[in-house]
């Protein structure tokens, strides 16, 4: 899974993560119910705070992804 955060986007990094992960699931790149990277590892890879990734994961779960 490749995720890129655009700092110039009007969407927050968490919103960008949600949109990109949901699109990856929708396209079949990721399986529904499949394992995502840990919060800490994805945050480190993207240079984000772990809370930002946790917020995105929570929103994905809440939305049923």
N, C-alpha and C positions, 0 to 999 in steps of 0.2 A: 504494500500500500504506500503510495506516495502522496504526501500532504504538503502543501506549500501555503505559508501564511504571507499575505500581501500587506505590509505595514501601511500602504497608502490607501487601502480599501476603506470605504465608510463602514463596513461590517467589522464587528469586534473579532479578535482572534478566535474566541469560543464559537461565535456564529459561523466563521469560516470553517472551523473544524467540523461542526455539525453538518454543514452543507456538503463538504467534501466526503466525509465518511458515509453519509446517507446516499450520496451519488454513487459511491463505490459499492455499496450494498445493492442499490437499485440496478446497477449495470452488471452485477454478477461477479465483480472483481473480488468482493468479500461475501462470504456466506452469511445469511442471517443466523444469528446466534454464535457466529464464529468469534474466536478470541481476538481482541484488539491488543495492541502493545500496552504495557503497563503505563499508568499515569506518569510515573517518574521518568520512564525511558522516553516516552513520546515528548514530554515537556523538555527533557534535556536535548533531544534531537532537534526540536524546533526552537529552542531558546525561549520557552514560555515558562510561566509559573505553573507549578503543579495544580494549583487551584483553578487555573484557566482550563486545563485539560479535564479536570474532574467535573467542572461545570458543563463542558461539552458532552462528556460521557453521560452525565445525569440527564441532560436534555435529550440525548439520543434514546436512552432507556425510557424516559417519560413519553416520548413520541412513538415508542413501539419499534424502534429500529433494532 
